[in-house]
Amino acid sequence: MNESVSLAGTPSRVVYGLVAVVVLAAAIAVYGDVSAGWWVFPVFALGPDIGFLAGVGQTGSLERGQMPARAVPFYNALHRIWWPLALGLLAAAGVVSPVLLVGALVWGFHILFDRALGYGLRTRDGFQRS
């Protein structure tokens, strides 16, 4: 089905990339103001892709670029911008640790960077949505 990442929507990909850089800069700035350990960057930068683990062992007849169907709900849930936005708002309001504001920004960066590269949410059968 989808062999490679398309250049369709390139202007929006540029915007995603620019916003991703701003969000990463904000994460670094906030990191300097709170007592966050270095762990927050790799955990929240790589964490959204943990959804891929749900598809381990299910690679039988997948096409290039296709994700196993059972991994799609987890991957899509972790790649929705609402989760890091909600976490960031809770941290900014003082409901949760300010360290989680850094985490939310890094998580948001991950999602935005993926969009800038042309990767987005997946269809039920595991392909990139158009």
BANU-702291 format. One record per residue (C-alpha): residue number from 1; residue in three letters; x, z, y. Coordinates in steps of 0.02 Angstrom, whole numbers, plus 50000, padded with zeros to 5 digits. Last residue first. Layout:
{NUM ALA {X Z Y}}
...
# end
This chain:
{130 SER {49853 50214 50493}}
{129 ARG {49863 50366 50381}}
{128 GLN {50023 50377 50279}}
{127 PHE {49988 50365 50092}}
{126 GLY {49951 50509 49974}}
{125 ASP {49788 50461 49888}}
{124 ARG {49686 50576 49999}}
{123 THR {49763 50496 50153}}
{122 ARG {49914 50576 50233}}
{121 LEU {49946 50650 50404}}
{120 GLY {50085 50581 50510}}
{119 TYR {50254 50502 50497}}
{118 GLY {50302 50373 50628}}
{117 LEU {50469 50448 50678}}
{116 ALA {50391 50516 50837}}
{115 ARG {50251 50591 50732}}
{114 ASP {50378 50682 50624}}
{113 PHE {50465 50744 50782}}
{112 LEU {50299 50810 50847}}
{111 ILE {50263 50904 50685}}
{110 HIS {50438 50979 50675}}
{109 PHE {50436 51025 50860}}
{108 GLY {50271 51116 50836}}
{107 TRP {50350 51217 50696}}
{106 VAL {50499 51255 50809}}
{105 LEU {50381 51309 50948}}
{104 ALA {50279 51417 50830}}
{103 GLY {50436 51498 50761}}
{102 VAL {50500 51538 50936}}
{101 LEU {50330 51612 50976}}
{100 LEU {50342 51704 50809}}
{99 VAL {50492 51799 50875}}
{98 PRO {50376 51863 51012}}
{97 SER {50295 51972 50877}}
{96 VAL {50107 51959 50856}}
{95 VAL {49960 52005 50970}}
{94 GLY {50071 51998 51124}}
{93 ALA {49969 51861 51209}}
{92 ALA {50117 51741 51199}}
{91 ALA {50131 51778 51012}}
{90 LEU {49946 51745 50981}}
{89 LEU {49956 51586 51085}}
{88 GLY {50108 51526 50988}}
{87 LEU {50023 51559 50821}}
{86 ALA {49869 51463 50878}}
{85 LEU {49976 51315 50937}}
{84 PRO {50079 51322 50777}}
{83 TRP {49919 51307 50676}}
{82 TRP {49827 51182 50787}}
{81 ILE {49966 51051 50775}}
{80 ARG {49913 51000 50600}}
{79 HIS {50061 50965 50486}}
{78 LEU {50047 51120 50376}}
{77 ALA {49867 51078 50328}}
{76 ASN {49912 50896 50294}}
{75 TYR {50054 50943 50177}}
{74 PHE {49948 51069 50083}}
{73 PRO {49800 50950 50064}}
{72 VAL {49916 50805 50015}}
{71 ALA {50017 50892 49879}}
{70 ARG {49886 50862 49742}}
{69 ALA {49882 50677 49783}}
{68 PRO {50069 50651 49749}}
{67 MET {50147 50573 49904}}
{66 GLN {50162 50385 49923}}
{65 GLY {50307 50310 50020}}
{64 ARG {50357 50192 49879}}
{63 GLU {50216 50186 49752}}
{62 LEU {50178 50331 49636}}
{61 SER {50151 50299 49452}}
{60 GLY {50221 50456 49373}}
{59 THR {50283 50568 49514}}
{58 GLN {50182 50724 49478}}
{57 GLY {50319 50846 49428}}
{56 VAL {50332 50924 49599}}
{55 GLY {50178 50879 49702}}
{54 ALA {50139 51053 49766}}
{53 LEU {50321 51063 49823}}
{52 PHE {50287 50932 49957}}
{51 GLY {50181 51061 50049}}
{50 ILE {50344 51153 50084}}
{49 ASP {50370 51019 50217}}
{48 PRO {50296 51129 50352}}
{47 GLY {50428 51262 50317}}
{46 LEU {50581 51157 50359}}
{45 ALA {50585 51184 50547}}
{44 PHE {50495 51351 50538}}
{43 VAL {50613 51428 50411}}
{42 PRO {50768 51338 50475}}
{41 PHE {50744 51395 50656}}
{40 VAL {50677 51572 50626}}
{39 TRP {50827 51619 50518}}
{38 TRP {50942 51628 50671}}
{37 GLY {50872 51799 50711}}
{36 ALA {50750 51824 50852}}
{35 SER {50780 51960 50980}}
{34 VAL {50688 51874 51120}}
{33 ASP {50747 51791 51280}}
{32 GLY {50875 51669 51208}}
{31 TYR {50752 51613 51075}}
{30 VAL {50628 51577 51215}}
{29 ALA {50750 51453 51292}}
{28 ILE {50790 51373 51124}}
{27 ALA {50606 51356 51080}}
{26 ALA {50570 51283 51253}}
{25 ALA {50708 51154 51228}}
{24 LEU {50632 51110 51059}}
{23 VAL {50461 51090 51142}}
{22 VAL {50533 50977 51277}}
{21 VAL {50624 50870 51147}}
{20 ALA {50465 50855 51043}}
{19 VAL {50367 50804 51199}}
{18 LEU {50488 50661 51225}}
{17 GLY {50478 50608 51044}}
{16 TYR {50288 50615 51040}}
{15 VAL {50285 50509 51199}}
{14 VAL {50401 50382 51118}}
{13 ARG {50290 50378 50964}}
{12 SER {50139 50348 51077}}
{11 PRO {50227 50196 51151}}
{10 THR {50273 50135 50974}}
{9 GLY {50093 50135 50912}}
{8 ALA {50129 50005 50780}}
{7 LEU {50312 50013 50733}}
{6 SER {50263 50034 50552}}
{5 VAL {50339 50157 50429}}
{4 SER {50370 50071 50265}}
{3 GLU {50285 50004 50109}}
{2 ASN {50108 50062 50146}}
{1 MET {50000 50000 50000}}
# end
